[in-house]
Amino acid sequence: MFTKYDSLEPEHGSSSAQIVNNLYERITSGQMESGTKLVETVLADSFKVSRGPVREALRHLASLGLVSFAPNRGASVRVISLTEAKALYEYRTALEAEAAYLAAQRIQAEGAQQLRLLLADHTSLVAASPDGAYVVKNRDSDFHSLVAFLSGSEYIIQALTKTLYPQLVLLRRQHKNVQGRGQVALKEHKRIAEAIQESDAELASLLMRRHLQCSWLSLEGQLLNQKKRNQENGLLD
C-alpha cells in the first residue's frame, strides 16, 4: 500500500509510463540505490525506446522526489540529506495528524474493522520478528496509508501516497542500517487506532503527531551517528 505507484496520468505516453513504473519499483525496492547514475542513452537502449520517453520518465520521477538532476552530471537516484529528511517528516507530521483527526470524525464500522484486522496481522508479525519485516518490508507504513484512506480527504491521500510516501521509502532504503521501532511503533499505532475507533479526533491527532515526532527523533539520532562514523572513517556524507 505504501510503495505502490500505478501509472502515469493518461496524457503521458505508454512508453514513458512503463519506464516510470519500472524505475519506480527498482528505486523503492532498493535495486537502484541512492546516487545511482541514470544515463539516458543507457536506459533508452535497455527499454528499446528513443531518449524522449526516458527523459519524460525521469522528469516525472523527479517530480515524485525520487530522481535529481545536476548541471553537467545528468540524472541520478536522489540522495536525501538530513535537512531534507527533517523537512519531509515535518510535512508528514502535519498531514498525518490531520488525517488521523478526519479519520476519527468519519470512521465507520467497515473502517474500524479494517484497522482491527490490520493491527492483528501486525501484532503477529512483530511477535515473530520485533524489528524485522515490520519495518524492512514497510508493513508498519500500511497503517499510515490506511489512516490516510480513512480520512476521506482526496487531497491528503494524494499528497501522502503520490508525493511524500515514495520519498520516505527512498529515505529508508538509503539508510539500510537504521534500526526500526517495531514494538514501540505498534503500541503507538494501537493507541491511535483506538482513538480513531472511539471517534476522539483531538486525541487521534495528538497521538499521531507524537508518534511521528518520536519516529523522527529516533531516525535523526541514528542518522547523525551514521554521519559521524562516516566522517571519522573519511567517507563522504
WOJO-V533598 format. One record per pair of residues at least 12 apart in sequence whose ideal C-beta (glycine too) atoms are under 7 Angstrom apart, sorted by the first residue. I is the first residue (numbers start at 0). GAP is how many residues later the second one is. Records with the same first field share a line. If there is no record, write none. Layout:
I->GAP ; GAP
This chain:
0->141 ; 144
1->136 ; 139 ; 140 ; 143 ; 163 ; 167
2->25 ; 135 ; 166
4->16 ; 19 ; 161
6->14
7->12 ; 52
11->44
12->40
14->34 ; 38
15->37 ; 40 ; 41
18->28 ; 34 ; 35 ; 38
19->37 ; 40 ; 41
22->34 ; 38
23->37 ; 42
26->39 ; 50 ; 143
27->138 ; 141 ; 142 ; 145
29->143
31->45
32->44
33->43 ; 44 ; 45 ; 136 ; 140
34->41 ; 42 ; 44
35->40 ; 41
36->37 ; 39
37->20 ; 29 ; 37 ; 38 ; 39
38->35
39->14 ; 15
57->17
63->99 ; 102
64->13 ; 98 ; 101 ; 102
65->12 ; 100 ; 104
77->92
78->95
79->87 ; 90 ; 91 ; 94
81->141 ; 145
84->86 ; 138
85->134
87->76 ; 79 ; 80 ; 83
88->123 ; 127
90->73
91->72 ; 120
92->116 ; 119 ; 120
94->61 ; 64 ; 65
95->48 ; 51 ; 112 ; 116
96->108 ; 111 ; 112
97->58 ; 107
98->48 ; 49 ; 52 ; 54 ; 57
99->47 ; 92 ; 96 ; 104 ; 105 ; 108
100->100 ; 103 ; 104
101->49 ; 50 ; 51
102->44 ; 47 ; 48 ; 93 ; 101
103->91 ; 92 ; 95 ; 96 ; 97 ; 100
104->94 ; 96
105->44 ; 46
106->43 ; 89 ; 90 ; 92
110->39
111->85
113->32
114->31 ; 78 ; 81 ; 82
117->24 ; 25 ; 28
118->70 ; 71 ; 74
121->12 ; 17 ; 21 ; 64
122->63
124->14
125->56 ; 57 ; 60
129->52 ; 53
130->48 ; 49 ; 51
133->46 ; 48
134->45 ; 47
137->31
139->45
142->46
144->16
147->12 ; 13
174->48 ; 51
177->41 ; 44
178->43
180->34 ; 37
187->19 ; 23
190->16
191->12 ; 15 ; 16 ; 19
194->12
